[in-house]
């Protein structure tokens, strides 16, 4: 069913909002790079398969970072793919360092920058050492916030620093008779980074950013909800609150709720089918009428273990020597 939004926006505005031109340019670029292979099955089929992969979210696999971060859809596709590929890390209860997680990220995007991984790790670890271990779920939700809202968070960091320095990014101070009142407020806002900033003032500054930013931002109502629950907070405390917020996770739309993070029935079914195909008859050993396992015909392995090959070679040499001696 066609979305009503398609008809409520002018054509160019709708195309820009959905980043259609970005995908058209990428498709044409790939078409030209691989025109010899594509000529075998036709241009129409190539475009069909390309846009099917975009719809399914597999188009970002093994692509360069500049493309992976190019659109919100690309970012959610990368997040979802990372979760589905490596959720077994969480199921097994493994704890990994930032470097370990970065290696996993690079398996899907070879030039993924370490800086983004480190920023996500700081949300989890706060002031702890960067080589500390993190659970899969803690890292993943922190990484989601840092990766999907990266431009927004850069602006938030600048606003937060201004507030720490006693500046209000949204106001211009004109000296008046009430300047003494301003100085007293400025002195109260200058505080230790450990104390953070006043949450209500922080939201006033962020509200303007949320209204004007051309990049992806969390919903304003949810940001207000986060900040209205505390009086003061630090920058990384704010980011951790965003990472843990169920509503913001649903707004991004890439990951399930934390309670369902380790569940993925469609992927489990695909894995079971794959295991069944690879294992063949070895999955279930039929029993004989006596209740004992039946003797199945053995299948030769294409590659024998090294120690087994050595044993076979030795026996072959001995039998050759015995044959030679009997002939003599």
C-alpha contacts under 8 A as a table, 3 or more apart, distances in Angstrom:
res1	aa1	res2	aa2	distance
2	X	6	X	7.49
3	X	6	X	5.72
3	X	7	X	7.85
4	X	7	X	5.63
4	X	8	X	6.53
5	X	8	X	4.99
5	X	9	X	6.48
6	X	9	X	6.11
6	X	14	X	6.73
7	X	10	X	7.41
9	X	13	X	6.35
9	X	14	X	5.75
10	X	13	X	5.38
10	X	14	X	6.14
11	X	14	X	5.23
11	X	15	X	6.22
12	X	15	X	5.13
12	X	16	X	6.14
13	X	16	X	5.12
13	X	17	X	6.08
14	X	17	X	5.07
14	X	18	X	6.20
15	X	18	X	5.28
15	X	19	X	5.88
15	X	20	X	5.23
15	X	21	X	6.81
16	X	19	X	4.92
16	X	20	X	6.55
16	X	21	X	7.11
17	X	20	X	7.96
19	X	22	X	5.29
19	X	23	X	6.84
19	X	71	X	6.87
20	X	23	X	5.36
20	X	24	X	6.24
21	X	24	X	4.89
21	X	25	X	6.00
22	X	25	X	5.35
22	X	26	X	6.25
23	X	26	X	4.99
23	X	27	X	5.95
24	X	27	X	5.08
24	X	28	X	6.17
25	X	28	X	5.24
25	X	29	X	6.09
26	X	29	X	5.02
26	X	30	X	6.20
27	X	30	X	5.21
27	X	31	X	6.06
27	X	47	X	7.16
27	X	50	X	6.93
28	X	31	X	4.87
28	X	32	X	6.24
29	X	32	X	5.32
29	X	33	X	6.29
30	X	33	X	5.02
30	X	34	X	6.10
31	X	34	X	5.36
31	X	35	X	5.45
31	X	38	X	7.18
31	X	43	X	7.95
31	X	46	X	7.79
32	X	35	X	5.09
34	X	37	X	5.62
34	X	38	X	6.12
35	X	38	X	4.96
35	X	39	X	5.86
36	X	39	X	5.40
36	X	40	X	7.34
37	X	40	X	5.83
37	X	41	X	7.92
38	X	41	X	5.78
38	X	42	X	5.92
38	X	43	X	6.54
38	X	46	X	6.82
39	X	42	X	5.21
39	X	43	X	6.87
41	X	45	X	6.80
41	X	46	X	7.79
42	X	45	X	5.60
42	X	46	X	6.55
43	X	46	X	5.01
43	X	47	X	6.37
44	X	47	X	5.35
44	X	48	X	6.24
45	X	48	X	5.01
45	X	49	X	6.15
46	X	49	X	5.26
46	X	50	X	6.03
47	X	50	X	4.97
47	X	51	X	6.16
48	X	51	X	5.54
48	X	52	X	6.11
49	X	52	X	5.03
49	X	53	X	6.17
50	X	53	X	5.23
50	X	54	X	6.42
50	X	59	X	7.43
51	X	54	X	4.81
51	X	55	X	6.14
52	X	55	X	5.05
52	X	56	X	6.14
53	X	56	X	4.99
53	X	57	X	5.88
53	X	58	X	5.20
53	X	59	X	5.05
54	X	57	X	5.09
54	X	58	X	6.39
54	X	59	X	5.18
55	X	58	X	8.00
56	X	59	X	7.72
57	X	60	X	6.84
57	X	73	X	7.93
57	X	74	X	7.28
57	X	77	X	4.80
57	X	78	X	7.58
57	X	81	X	7.81
58	X	61	X	5.79
58	X	77	X	7.13
58	X	81	X	7.71
59	X	63	X	7.97
60	X	63	X	5.44
60	X	67	X	7.51
60	X	68	X	5.78
60	X	74	X	6.57
60	X	77	X	7.11
60	X	78	X	6.48
61	X	78	X	7.77
61	X	108	X	5.62
61	X	109	X	6.84
62	X	107	X	7.44
62	X	108	X	5.01
62	X	109	X	4.85
62	X	110	X	6.59
63	X	67	X	6.65
63	X	68	X	6.62
63	X	108	X	7.66
63	X	109	X	5.75
63	X	110	X	7.60
64	X	67	X	5.63
64	X	68	X	6.42
64	X	109	X	6.12
64	X	110	X	6.95
64	X	111	X	6.28
64	X	112	X	7.72
65	X	68	X	4.86
65	X	69	X	6.17
65	X	109	X	6.34
65	X	110	X	7.85
65	X	111	X	6.00
65	X	112	X	5.61
65	X	113	X	7.93
66	X	69	X	5.65
66	X	70	X	6.06
67	X	70	X	4.90
67	X	71	X	7.89
67	X	74	X	7.67
68	X	71	X	7.47
68	X	74	X	5.43
68	X	75	X	6.19
68	X	78	X	7.02
68	X	109	X	7.84
69	X	72	X	7.31
69	X	74	X	6.15
69	X	75	X	5.55
70	X	74	X	6.63
70	X	75	X	7.70
71	X	74	X	5.17
71	X	75	X	6.45
72	X	75	X	5.08
72	X	76	X	6.28
72	X	148	X	7.16
72	X	216	X	7.41
73	X	76	X	5.22
73	X	77	X	6.03
74	X	77	X	5.02
74	X	78	X	6.15
75	X	78	X	5.12
75	X	79	X	6.21
75	X	147	X	7.47
75	X	148	X	6.13
76	X	79	X	5.04
76	X	80	X	6.05
76	X	148	X	7.39
76	X	252	X	7.18
76	X	253	X	7.04
76	X	254	X	4.94
77	X	80	X	5.19
77	X	81	X	6.05
77	X	254	X	6.98
78	X	81	X	5.10
78	X	82	X	6.06
79	X	82	X	5.18
79	X	83	X	6.23
79	X	144	X	6.81
79	X	254	X	6.16
79	X	255	X	7.37
80	X	83	X	5.15
80	X	84	X	6.18
80	X	254	X	5.27
80	X	255	X	6.08
81	X	84	X	5.17
81	X	85	X	6.00
82	X	85	X	5.27
82	X	86	X	6.07
82	X	87	X	7.97
82	X	105	X	7.17
82	X	108	X	7.53
83	X	86	X	5.52
83	X	87	X	5.37
83	X	140	X	7.67
83	X	255	X	7.50
84	X	87	X	5.68
84	X	264	X	7.49
84	X	267	X	7.52
85	X	88	X	7.74
86	X	89	X	5.70
86	X	90	X	7.76
86	X	104	X	7.92
87	X	90	X	5.29
87	X	91	X	6.43
87	X	136	X	7.50
87	X	261	X	7.63
87	X	262	X	5.95
88	X	91	X	4.68
88	X	92	X	5.93
88	X	262	X	7.43
89	X	92	X	5.36
89	X	93	X	6.35
89	X	94	X	5.50
89	X	95	X	7.93
89	X	136	X	6.44
90	X	93	X	4.98
90	X	94	X	6.15
90	X	135	X	6.90
90	X	136	X	5.03
90	X	137	X	6.74
90	X	262	X	6.68
91	X	94	X	7.82
91	X	262	X	6.07
93	X	135	X	7.33
93	X	136	X	7.98
94	X	135	X	6.76
94	X	136	X	7.47
95	X	133	X	5.37
95	X	134	X	5.16
95	X	135	X	4.88
95	X	136	X	6.91
96	X	99	X	7.99
96	X	100	X	5.72
96	X	101	X	6.64
96	X	132	X	7.98
96	X	133	X	4.95
96	X	134	X	5.41
96	X	135	X	6.70
96	X	136	X	7.64
97	X	100	X	5.13
97	X	101	X	6.43
97	X	130	X	7.57
97	X	131	X	5.55
97	X	132	X	5.81
97	X	133	X	4.69
97	X	134	X	6.12
98	X	101	X	5.18
98	X	102	X	6.09
98	X	117	X	6.56
98	X	118	X	6.49
98	X	121	X	6.13
98	X	130	X	6.81
98	X	131	X	6.58
98	X	132	X	7.81
98	X	133	X	7.66
98	X	134	X	7.81
99	X	102	X	4.97
99	X	103	X	6.30
99	X	131	X	7.78
100	X	103	X	5.21
100	X	104	X	6.62
101	X	104	X	5.08
101	X	105	X	6.27
101	X	117	X	7.58
102	X	105	X	4.96
102	X	106	X	6.20
102	X	112	X	7.91
102	X	114	X	6.57
102	X	117	X	6.08
103	X	106	X	5.12
103	X	107	X	6.48
104	X	107	X	5.21
104	X	108	X	7.27
105	X	108	X	5.68
105	X	109	X	6.28
105	X	110	X	7.80
105	X	112	X	6.76
106	X	109	X	4.60
106	X	110	X	4.37
106	X	111	X	6.42
106	X	112	X	5.62
107	X	110	X	6.01
109	X	112	X	5.47
113	X	116	X	5.97
113	X	117	X	7.20
114	X	117	X	5.15
114	X	118	X	6.23
115	X	118	X	5.13
115	X	119	X	6.22
116	X	119	X	5.10
116	X	120	X	6.27
116	X	146	X	7.10
116	X	147	X	6.97
117	X	120	X	5.18
117	X	121	X	6.21
117	X	143	X	7.12
118	X	121	X	4.96
118	X	122	X	6.22
118	X	130	X	7.58
119	X	122	X	5.14
119	X	123	X	6.69
119	X	146	X	7.01
120	X	123	X	5.34
120	X	124	X	6.96
120	X	139	X	6.91
120	X	142	X	5.38
120	X	143	X	4.77
120	X	145	X	7.92
120	X	146	X	5.75
121	X	124	X	5.26
121	X	125	X	5.99
121	X	130	X	7.08
121	X	139	X	6.57
121	X	142	X	7.35
121	X	143	X	7.59
122	X	125	X	4.96
122	X	126	X	5.04
122	X	127	X	7.24
122	X	130	X	7.32
122	X	236	X	7.61
123	X	126	X	5.58
123	X	142	X	6.20
123	X	236	X	5.57
123	X	237	X	7.73
123	X	239	X	6.38
123	X	240	X	5.85
124	X	134	X	7.64
124	X	138	X	6.58
124	X	139	X	6.67
124	X	142	X	6.69
124	X	240	X	7.02
125	X	128	X	5.15
125	X	129	X	7.28
125	X	130	X	7.22
125	X	132	X	7.53
126	X	236	X	6.58
128	X	132	X	7.16
129	X	132	X	5.76
134	X	138	X	6.64
134	X	139	X	6.36
135	X	138	X	5.41
135	X	139	X	6.29
136	X	139	X	5.36
136	X	140	X	5.94
137	X	140	X	5.09
137	X	141	X	6.21
137	X	258	X	7.32
137	X	261	X	7.47
138	X	141	X	5.73
138	X	142	X	6.30
139	X	142	X	5.21
139	X	143	X	5.84
140	X	143	X	5.00
140	X	144	X	6.06
141	X	144	X	5.02
141	X	145	X	6.57
141	X	243	X	5.35
141	X	244	X	7.06
141	X	249	X	8.00
142	X	145	X	5.39
142	X	146	X	6.33
142	X	239	X	7.78
142	X	240	X	6.91
142	X	243	X	5.22
143	X	146	X	5.05
143	X	147	X	5.81
144	X	147	X	5.32
144	X	148	X	5.75
144	X	149	X	7.97
144	X	243	X	7.50
145	X	148	X	5.55
145	X	149	X	5.66
145	X	150	X	7.43
145	X	239	X	7.60
145	X	242	X	7.18
145	X	243	X	5.90
146	X	149	X	5.67
146	X	150	X	5.16
146	X	153	X	7.25
147	X	150	X	5.20
148	X	216	X	7.44
148	X	252	X	7.75
149	X	152	X	5.30
149	X	153	X	6.10
149	X	215	X	7.83
149	X	216	X	5.93
149	X	217	X	6.14
149	X	218	X	7.72
150	X	153	X	5.18
150	X	154	X	6.36
151	X	154	X	5.19
151	X	155	X	6.69
151	X	215	X	6.64
151	X	216	X	7.81
152	X	155	X	5.33
152	X	156	X	6.27
152	X	213	X	7.59
152	X	215	X	6.63
152	X	216	X	6.91
152	X	217	X	6.10
153	X	156	X	4.77
153	X	157	X	6.04
154	X	157	X	5.20
154	X	158	X	6.54
155	X	158	X	5.18
155	X	159	X	6.33
156	X	159	X	5.10
156	X	160	X	6.05
156	X	206	X	7.17
157	X	160	X	5.09
157	X	161	X	6.18
157	X	235	X	7.16
158	X	161	X	5.19
158	X	162	X	6.29
159	X	162	X	5.12
159	X	163	X	6.34
159	X	169	X	6.47
159	X	205	X	7.24
159	X	206	X	7.90
160	X	163	X	5.16
160	X	164	X	6.28
160	X	197	X	7.54
160	X	202	X	7.30
160	X	235	X	6.77
161	X	164	X	4.98
161	X	165	X	6.25
162	X	165	X	5.06
162	X	166	X	6.39
162	X	167	X	5.04
162	X	168	X	6.61
162	X	169	X	6.62
163	X	166	X	5.03
163	X	167	X	5.04
163	X	168	X	5.90
163	X	169	X	7.55
163	X	189	X	6.85
163	X	190	X	7.47
163	X	197	X	6.77
163	X	202	X	7.70
164	X	167	X	7.32
164	X	189	X	6.73
164	X	190	X	5.56
164	X	191	X	6.39
164	X	192	X	7.71
164	X	193	X	6.97
164	X	196	X	7.43
164	X	197	X	6.57
165	X	189	X	7.83
165	X	190	X	5.81
166	X	186	X	5.16
166	X	187	X	6.92
166	X	189	X	5.41
166	X	190	X	4.88
167	X	186	X	7.20
168	X	171	X	5.72
168	X	205	X	7.73
169	X	205	X	6.78
170	X	205	X	6.13
170	X	208	X	7.97
175	X	178	X	7.76
175	X	179	X	5.74
176	X	179	X	5.33
177	X	180	X	7.26
178	X	181	X	5.37
178	X	182	X	6.78
179	X	182	X	4.95
179	X	183	X	6.22
180	X	183	X	5.05
180	X	184	X	6.33
181	X	184	X	5.19
181	X	185	X	6.37
182	X	185	X	5.07
182	X	186	X	5.99
183	X	186	X	4.92
183	X	187	X	6.06
184	X	187	X	5.12
184	X	188	X	6.29
185	X	188	X	5.03
185	X	189	X	6.28
186	X	189	X	5.18
186	X	190	X	6.34
187	X	190	X	5.22
188	X	191	X	7.11
189	X	197	X	6.88
189	X	198	X	7.37
191	X	195	X	6.56
191	X	196	X	7.24
191	X	197	X	7.61
192	X	195	X	5.37
192	X	196	X	6.85
193	X	196	X	5.19
193	X	234	X	7.05
194	X	234	X	6.87
195	X	232	X	7.17
195	X	233	X	6.88
195	X	234	X	6.71
196	X	232	X	5.93
196	X	233	X	4.70
196	X	234	X	4.00
196	X	235	X	7.02
197	X	201	X	7.89
197	X	202	X	6.93
197	X	232	X	5.29
197	X	233	X	5.68
197	X	234	X	6.39
198	X	201	X	5.57
198	X	202	X	6.13
198	X	231	X	5.99
198	X	232	X	4.54
198	X	233	X	6.87
199	X	202	X	4.94
199	X	203	X	6.17
199	X	227	X	5.56
199	X	228	X	7.05
199	X	230	X	6.58
199	X	231	X	5.30
199	X	232	X	4.93
199	X	233	X	6.36
200	X	203	X	5.19
200	X	204	X	6.41
200	X	227	X	6.94
200	X	228	X	7.03
200	X	231	X	7.24
201	X	204	X	5.09
201	X	205	X	6.56
202	X	205	X	5.36
202	X	206	X	6.26
203	X	206	X	4.85
203	X	207	X	5.82
203	X	223	X	7.79
203	X	224	X	6.64
203	X	227	X	6.74
204	X	207	X	5.24
204	X	208	X	6.96
205	X	208	X	5.71
205	X	209	X	6.79
206	X	209	X	4.93
206	X	210	X	6.01
207	X	210	X	5.09
207	X	211	X	6.30
207	X	220	X	6.92
208	X	211	X	5.23
208	X	212	X	6.28
209	X	212	X	5.24
209	X	213	X	5.58
210	X	213	X	5.66
210	X	217	X	6.44
210	X	218	X	7.89
210	X	219	X	7.97
210	X	220	X	6.43
213	X	216	X	7.62
213	X	217	X	7.49
218	X	222	X	7.13
218	X	223	X	6.77
218	X	248	X	6.42
218	X	251	X	7.37
219	X	222	X	5.45
219	X	223	X	6.47
219	X	248	X	7.37
219	X	251	X	7.57
220	X	223	X	5.14
220	X	224	X	6.18
221	X	224	X	5.11
221	X	225	X	6.19
222	X	225	X	4.87
222	X	226	X	6.27
222	X	247	X	7.06
222	X	248	X	6.96
223	X	226	X	5.14
223	X	227	X	6.30
223	X	242	X	7.74
224	X	227	X	5.19
224	X	228	X	5.85
225	X	228	X	5.27
225	X	229	X	6.64
226	X	229	X	5.81
226	X	230	X	7.74
226	X	238	X	7.94
226	X	241	X	6.79
226	X	242	X	7.38
227	X	230	X	5.89
227	X	231	X	7.75
227	X	238	X	7.90
228	X	231	X	7.38
230	X	233	X	7.05
233	X	237	X	6.03
233	X	238	X	6.51
234	X	237	X	4.94
234	X	238	X	6.18
235	X	238	X	5.17
235	X	239	X	6.45
236	X	239	X	4.89
236	X	240	X	6.04
237	X	240	X	5.13
237	X	241	X	6.20
238	X	241	X	5.11
238	X	242	X	6.35
239	X	242	X	5.06
239	X	243	X	6.18
240	X	243	X	4.95
240	X	244	X	6.23
241	X	244	X	5.26
241	X	245	X	6.17
242	X	245	X	5.24
242	X	248	X	6.76
243	X	248	X	7.64
243	X	249	X	7.39
244	X	249	X	7.89
245	X	248	X	5.52
245	X	249	X	6.42
246	X	249	X	5.09
246	X	250	X	6.28
246	X	257	X	6.69
247	X	250	X	5.14
247	X	251	X	6.17
248	X	251	X	4.84
248	X	252	X	6.36
249	X	252	X	5.35
249	X	253	X	6.41
249	X	254	X	7.61
249	X	255	X	6.88
249	X	256	X	7.79
249	X	257	X	7.34
250	X	253	X	4.85
250	X	254	X	7.60
250	X	255	X	7.53
250	X	256	X	7.62
250	X	257	X	7.75
252	X	255	X	7.87
253	X	256	X	7.83
255	X	261	X	7.34
256	X	259	X	7.95
256	X	260	X	5.92
256	X	261	X	5.66
257	X	260	X	5.44
257	X	261	X	6.10
258	X	261	X	4.94
259	X	262	X	7.68
260	X	263	X	5.23
260	X	264	X	7.98
261	X	264	X	7.82
264	X	267	X	5.50
264	X	268	X	6.16
265	X	268	X	4.93
265	X	269	X	6.11
266	X	269	X	5.19
266	X	270	X	6.35
267	X	270	X	5.05
267	X	271	X	6.17
268	X	271	X	5.07
268	X	272	X	6.13
269	X	272	X	5.05
269	X	273	X	6.23
270	X	273	X	5.13
270	X	274	X	6.18
271	X	274	X	4.96
271	X	275	X	6.08
272	X	275	X	5.10
272	X	276	X	6.09
273	X	276	X	5.06
273	X	277	X	6.21
274	X	277	X	5.15
274	X	278	X	6.20
275	X	278	X	5.16
275	X	279	X	5.86
276	X	279	X	5.25
276	X	280	X	5.88
276	X	283	X	6.85
277	X	280	X	5.45
279	X	282	X	5.42
279	X	283	X	5.76
280	X	283	X	6.28
281	X	284	X	6.11
281	X	285	X	6.87
282	X	285	X	6.13
285	X	293	X	6.79
285	X	294	X	7.51
286	X	293	X	6.30
286	X	294	X	6.16
287	X	290	X	7.82
287	X	291	X	5.72
287	X	292	X	5.59
287	X	293	X	4.27
287	X	294	X	5.15
288	X	291	X	5.38
288	X	292	X	5.50
288	X	293	X	5.70
288	X	294	X	5.01
289	X	292	X	7.38
301	X	304	X	6.33
304	X	308	X	6.42
304	X	309	X	6.36
305	X	308	X	5.29
305	X	309	X	6.38
306	X	309	X	5.21
306	X	310	X	6.36
307	X	310	X	5.17
307	X	311	X	6.35
308	X	311	X	5.11
308	X	312	X	6.31
309	X	312	X	5.11
309	X	313	X	6.14
310	X	313	X	5.07
310	X	314	X	6.15
311	X	314	X	5.16
311	X	315	X	6.28
312	X	315	X	5.22
312	X	316	X	6.12
313	X	316	X	5.02
313	X	317	X	6.25
314	X	317	X	5.14
314	X	318	X	6.36
315	X	318	X	5.15
315	X	319	X	6.24
316	X	319	X	5.25
316	X	320	X	6.20
317	X	320	X	5.11
317	X	321	X	6.30
318	X	321	X	5.14
318	X	322	X	6.30
319	X	322	X	5.10
319	X	323	X	6.21
320	X	323	X	5.13
320	X	324	X	6.26
321	X	324	X	5.14
321	X	325	X	6.24
322	X	325	X	5.17
322	X	326	X	6.21
323	X	326	X	5.23
323	X	327	X	6.30
324	X	327	X	5.24
324	X	328	X	6.42
325	X	328	X	5.13
